[in-house]
Amino acid sequence: MREKSTEGVSRSSPTWDTLEAFARQGVQQLLQRMLEEEVDGLLARQRYERRAGADAPVGYRNGFGKLRRLSLSNGTITLRRPRVRGLSERFESRLLPAFKRRSEEVGRLLPELYLHGLAQGDFDLALRGLLGDGAPLSAPSIARLKAGWQAEYELWKGRSVEDLEVVYV
């Protein structure tokens, strides 16, 4: 007797259980497409298209860089940055700058978590729960952020209040 082979097949449409993963996948595909369009605009031609004459913009595609993780407020996605060679200066994407690993919203979340009492050692566990297992935040990066926040606090404590109008003391 033959077994049914349709039981293990996943559905192509999202369900409540897979909704977040489906949304992250959609955002990942959209950002990947936008990166490709950014390179198309820079080179003034699409992928696999030749230059249209000697006065056309120089440069050529050279595959992709290493996979990059990017933490967004709804989780961590993985992108492949297109590489461009033959330009007079280095190609820098406006959408995904070279050393950005998290969105501004996630960057604003980190000091709030710290101010609300989340210990430095607990950041890893909390952020893995919020951003997924691929979150590009390590203990040394949290320590660097904490040192920056401490320096900002020291500047704030040492600022002059002479020009401020004090309402309540």
Secondary structure, DSSP 8 states (H G I E B T S, - for coil): ----SSTT---SS--TTTHHHHHHHHHHHHHHHHHHHHHHHHHTS-TT----STTS---EEEEEEEEEEEEETTEEEEEEEEEEES-SS----SSS-TT--B-HHHHHHHHHHHHTT--GGGHHHHHHHHH-TT----HHHHHHHHHHHHHHHHHHHTS--TTS-----
